[in-house]
Amino acid sequence: IANRGTAYAMAIGRALGLKRKQLADLYFAAMLHDVGKLGLAASEREDESHPLRGANLVASSALLGEACDGIRSHHERWDGQGYPIGLRKEEIPLLGRIVAVADQFDLLSSERGRALSLREVEKELERRSGKELDPELVRLFVNVLRQGRSTQELTRLELQELPF
């Protein structure tokens, strides 16, 4: 599960032209975005405190400093209705916005969530664009998906070309 979402986030980061260090930070933010759920019972896993718990778990690591912002902000929403802080638009760190798009795509397209067809996933992402998700990142990712690579191929390629 984490590998798929991480690969999707990396595809977005590469399409944005992020530099090597930013891609490494994005990798860790995406891979660890739900680390705050560790130790929680299944009924507690959607607790709104998990982004803060996760950020606190990695905050003391010099290697994960930038990733920490992405972990903390991956449930913030473009319209300001997210959590844990209620940031909106560009107030949300870029890594958190990227992880949010990748995580939503994975949730909508896989057995982890709704397992919709790619076309249905695109429609749902576009519906959430400008409300929950950064519209520019949704547009960019939909364009990446329309280049004809399967999600399995995208996952394999992105994780083979890690920036470190």
C-alpha positions as CSV (number, residue, x, y, z in Angstrom):
1,I,0.0,0.0,0.0
2,A,2.7,2.5,1.0
3,N,4.7,1.7,-2.1
4,R,1.9,2.5,-4.5
5,G,1.0,5.8,-2.9
6,T,4.7,6.7,-2.7
7,A,5.2,5.9,-6.4
8,Y,2.2,8.1,-7.3
9,A,3.6,10.9,-5.2
10,M,7.0,10.5,-6.8
11,A,5.4,10.7,-10.3
12,I,3.8,14.0,-9.3
13,G,7.1,15.3,-7.9
14,R,9.0,14.4,-11.1
15,A,6.3,15.9,-13.3
16,L,6.6,19.1,-11.2
17,G,10.4,19.1,-11.8
18,L,11.3,18.8,-8.1
19,K,15.0,18.6,-7.4
20,R,16.8,15.5,-6.0
21,K,16.6,16.7,-2.4
22,Q,12.9,17.6,-2.7
23,L,12.2,14.2,-4.2
24,A,13.9,12.5,-1.3
25,D,11.9,14.5,1.1
26,L,8.7,13.7,-0.8
27,Y,9.6,10.0,-0.8
28,F,9.8,10.0,3.0
29,A,6.7,12.1,3.5
30,A,4.7,9.8,1.3
31,M,6.1,6.6,2.7
32,L,5.6,7.7,6.3
33,H,2.4,9.8,5.9
34,D,0.3,7.5,8.1
35,V,3.0,6.6,10.6
36,G,0.9,8.3,13.3
37,K,-1.6,5.5,13.0
38,L,0.9,3.0,14.5
39,G,-0.3,1.6,17.8
40,L,-3.9,2.7,17.2
41,A,-6.8,0.3,17.2
42,A,-8.6,-0.1,13.9
43,S,-11.5,1.9,15.2
44,E,-9.1,4.8,16.0
45,R,-7.2,5.0,12.7
46,E,-9.2,7.8,11.2
47,D,-8.6,9.9,14.3
48,E,-7.7,13.4,13.2
49,S,-4.7,13.5,15.5
50,H,-2.7,10.9,13.5
51,P,-1.0,13.6,11.2
52,L,0.3,15.4,14.3
53,R,1.3,12.1,16.0
54,G,3.2,11.1,12.8
55,A,4.9,14.4,12.5
56,N,5.9,14.3,16.2
57,L,7.4,10.8,15.7
58,V,9.8,11.9,13.0
59,A,10.4,15.5,14.0
60,S,13.6,14.8,15.8
61,S,15.3,13.2,12.8
62,A,17.4,15.6,10.8
63,L,16.9,13.5,7.7
64,L,13.1,13.7,8.0
65,G,12.8,17.4,8.8
66,E,11.1,18.5,5.5
67,A,9.1,15.3,5.3
68,C,7.7,16.1,8.7
69,D,5.7,19.0,7.1
70,G,4.2,16.7,4.5
71,I,3.2,14.1,7.1
72,R,1.6,16.8,9.3
73,S,-0.3,18.4,6.4
74,H,-1.5,15.5,4.2
75,H,-5.1,15.8,5.5
76,E,-5.3,19.6,5.1
77,R,-7.8,20.6,2.3
78,W,-7.5,23.1,-0.4
79,D,-10.7,24.8,0.9
80,G,-9.4,25.0,4.5
81,Q,-11.8,22.4,5.8
82,G,-9.1,19.8,6.6
83,Y,-7.1,18.9,9.6
84,P,-5.1,19.1,11.9
85,I,-4.7,22.9,11.5
86,G,-7.2,24.0,8.8
87,L,-4.6,25.4,6.4
88,R,-5.9,26.3,2.9
89,K,-4.5,26.6,-0.6
90,E,-0.7,27.4,-0.7
91,E,-0.6,27.6,3.1
92,I,-0.5,23.8,2.9
93,P,3.1,22.6,2.4
94,L,3.7,21.3,-1.2
95,L,4.7,17.9,0.1
96,G,1.4,17.5,2.0
97,R,-0.6,18.6,-1.1
98,I,1.2,16.0,-3.3
99,V,0.8,13.2,-0.7
100,A,-2.9,14.1,-0.5
101,V,-3.5,13.7,-4.3
102,A,-1.4,10.4,-4.4
103,D,-3.2,9.0,-1.3
104,Q,-6.6,9.8,-2.7
105,F,-5.8,8.3,-6.0
106,D,-4.6,5.1,-4.3
107,L,-7.7,5.0,-2.1
108,L,-10.0,5.4,-5.1
109,S,-8.2,3.0,-7.5
110,S,-7.2,0.1,-5.3
111,E,-8.7,-2.7,-3.2
112,R,-7.7,-0.5,-0.2
113,G,-10.7,1.7,-1.1
114,R,-13.2,1.8,-3.9
115,A,-11.3,0.1,-6.7
116,L,-12.9,2.3,-9.4
117,S,-11.9,2.3,-13.0
118,L,-9.2,4.8,-14.1
119,R,-11.8,7.0,-15.8
120,E,-14.0,7.0,-12.7
121,V,-11.0,7.8,-10.6
122,E,-10.1,10.8,-12.8
123,K,-13.7,12.1,-12.6
124,E,-13.6,11.8,-8.8
125,L,-10.2,13.5,-8.5
126,E,-11.5,16.3,-10.7
127,R,-14.6,16.6,-8.5
128,R,-12.4,17.0,-5.5
129,S,-10.1,19.4,-7.2
130,G,-10.3,22.9,-5.7
131,K,-12.2,21.6,-2.7
132,E,-10.1,18.9,-1.1
133,L,-7.1,18.8,-3.4
134,D,-4.8,21.3,-5.1
135,P,-6.3,21.7,-8.6
136,E,-3.0,22.2,-10.3
137,L,-1.6,18.9,-8.8
138,V,-4.8,17.1,-9.8
139,R,-4.5,18.4,-13.4
140,L,-0.8,17.4,-13.5
141,F,-1.4,13.9,-12.1
142,V,-4.3,13.3,-14.5
143,N,-2.0,14.2,-17.4
144,V,0.6,11.8,-16.1
145,L,-2.0,9.1,-15.9
146,R,-3.2,9.8,-19.5
147,Q,0.3,9.2,-20.8
148,G,-0.8,5.6,-21.0
149,R,1.2,3.9,-18.3
150,S,-0.7,1.4,-16.1
151,T,-0.6,2.1,-12.3
152,Q,1.5,-1.1,-11.9
153,E,4.0,0.2,-14.4
154,L,4.0,3.6,-12.8
155,T,4.7,2.1,-9.4
156,R,7.5,-0.1,-10.8
157,L,9.2,2.8,-12.7
158,E,9.0,5.4,-9.9
159,L,10.4,3.1,-7.2
160,Q,13.2,1.9,-9.5
161,E,14.4,5.5,-9.9
162,L,14.5,6.7,-6.3
163,P,16.5,9.9,-5.8
164,F,18.9,8.4,-3.3
